[in-house]
Amino acid sequence: MNHFSRLTSYVSLLMLALASSSVHAARIGDLTETSVTEQALRFFTFSDPSLRLALLGCILLGLNCGLLGGFVVVRRMSLVGIR
């Protein structure tokens, strides 16, 4: 076993040991007490920044997939297409 492979095996074992240590986090319900109507209002008004970011990412991903799919079909690079 050469030096590099031995070093990588030690590093991977160290990372595995660090990743398997227990981590404690608070549940969302423990942090705040909100009713279902407050949560729904927050969701539908887009007042939560993480919701806006996730929605923006989904929209951009959908647009890019559509454009790339159209390009692939027009260039006849797709697996399903008319010869």
N, C-alpha and C positions, 0 to 999 in steps of 0.2 A: 504494500500500500504506500503510495507516494505521499509526500508532505501535503500537497494541495487537497487531495481527497480526504486525508485524515483531518485537516483543518476544517473543511466543509462539513464533515460529519460531526465534529465537535460543536460547530456553530449551529447546525440544525438541531442537535440535542439540547443546546442551551436555549434556543428559541422555543422549542417544544416545552421545555420545563417552565419557561417564563409565561407562555401562553396558557398553560394548564393550571396556573395558580388561580385561586378563587378571587373573584371580584364581586364586590357588593355595590349595588346601585339602588337608589330609591325608585319606587314605582311612581308613575305619574299621579295616581290617586293619592299617594302620600304627600306629594308636594303641594297640590292645590285641590280645593273642593269646588268643582263646577258642576252645574246641572246639565242635563242633556240639551236643554234649549240654549243655554249659553254656548255649549260646544257646537251646536248646529249653526248658531248665529256667527260664531267665529269662522266656521268652515265656509259658509256660503257668502260671507262678505269678504273673503280672502284677506283677512287681517293678520293671519299667521304668516310670517316670512318663509317658513319652510314649505308651506303649502304653495305659495307663489313660485318658489324656486322649483319645486317638483312639477308643477303645472307647466312652467316655462320649458323645463327639460323635456317633458312629454311632447309638447307641441313642436319643439325643434327636432326631436327625434322622429316624429311622424312626418314632418315636412321633408327631412333629409332622406328618409327611407323611401318616400314616394318619388322624390326626384331621382334618386339613384336607381330605383326599380324601373322607372320610365326610361332612363338612359340605357340601362342594360338591355331592356326589351327592344328598343329602337336600334341599338347597335348589334342586335342579334347575338348577344353574349349569354342569354339566359338559357336555361335547360328546357323551359317550356316556351315554345314560340313557333311561329309558322316558318317553314323553310322557305 
